Amino acid sequence: MLKWGLLILIFLIPMIPTFWAIIELMTKEIKNIYGKFLWLLFVIFIPCIGGLCYFLFGRKRLLKDPKTNV
């Protein structure tokens, strides 16, 4: 039983950034729709690495600045 639990954790923990990135991309208001679409494809087709790359490189560029209503 312990082996199955450990195996599940090994596969589920790396997927957390992927699910989080997909949810954020789908729910947040994003200023560039093409960038949103490309990041969504990247996160879906390259699951573990795509989610991490989104949070490291793409998140700040895509989200609208709350100070400006543009």
C-alpha positions as CSV (number, residue, x, y, z in Angstrom):
1,M,0.0,0.0,0.0
2,L,2.8,2.4,0.8
3,K,4.3,1.8,-2.7
4,W,1.1,2.9,-4.4
5,G,0.8,6.1,-2.2
6,L,4.4,7.0,-2.9
7,L,3.9,6.3,-6.6
8,I,0.8,8.5,-6.7
9,L,2.7,11.4,-5.0
10,I,5.6,11.1,-7.4
11,F,3.2,11.6,-10.3
12,L,0.8,14.1,-8.8
13,I,3.1,16.6,-7.2
14,P,4.8,17.6,-10.5
15,M,1.3,18.1,-12.0
16,I,0.2,20.7,-9.4
17,P,1.9,23.7,-11.3
18,T,0.3,22.5,-14.5
19,F,-3.3,22.4,-13.1
20,W,-2.7,25.7,-11.3
21,A,-1.4,27.4,-14.5
22,I,-4.4,26.1,-16.5
23,I,-6.9,27.3,-14.0
24,E,-5.2,30.7,-13.8
25,L,-5.0,31.1,-17.6
26,M,-8.7,30.3,-17.9
27,T,-10.0,32.5,-15.1
28,K,-7.7,35.6,-15.0
29,E,-8.2,38.6,-17.2
30,I,-5.3,38.6,-19.6
31,K,-4.3,41.5,-21.8
32,N,-2.9,39.5,-24.7
33,I,-5.3,36.8,-25.9
34,Y,-2.8,35.3,-28.3
35,G,-0.2,35.0,-25.5
36,K,-2.9,33.4,-23.3
37,F,-3.6,30.8,-26.0
38,L,0.1,30.0,-26.7
39,W,0.8,29.6,-23.0
40,L,-2.2,27.4,-22.6
41,L,-1.0,25.2,-25.4
42,F,2.5,25.1,-23.9
43,V,1.2,24.2,-20.5
44,I,-1.1,21.4,-21.8
45,F,1.3,19.8,-24.2
46,I,4.4,20.0,-22.0
47,P,2.8,19.4,-18.6
48,C,5.3,19.6,-15.8
49,I,7.8,22.0,-17.4
50,G,5.1,24.1,-19.0
51,G,3.4,25.0,-15.7
52,L,6.7,25.9,-14.1
53,C,7.8,28.0,-17.1
54,Y,4.5,29.9,-17.1
55,F,4.9,30.9,-13.4
56,L,8.6,31.8,-13.9
57,F,8.4,33.7,-17.2
58,G,4.9,34.3,-18.5
59,R,2.7,35.2,-15.6
60,K,3.8,38.8,-15.0
61,R,3.7,39.6,-18.7
62,L,0.2,38.3,-19.3
63,L,-1.7,39.6,-16.3
64,K,-3.2,43.0,-16.5
65,D,-1.9,45.7,-14.4
66,P,-4.5,46.5,-11.7
67,K,-3.3,50.2,-11.5
68,T,-4.2,50.9,-15.1
69,N,-7.6,50.1,-16.5
70,V,-6.3,49.4,-20.0
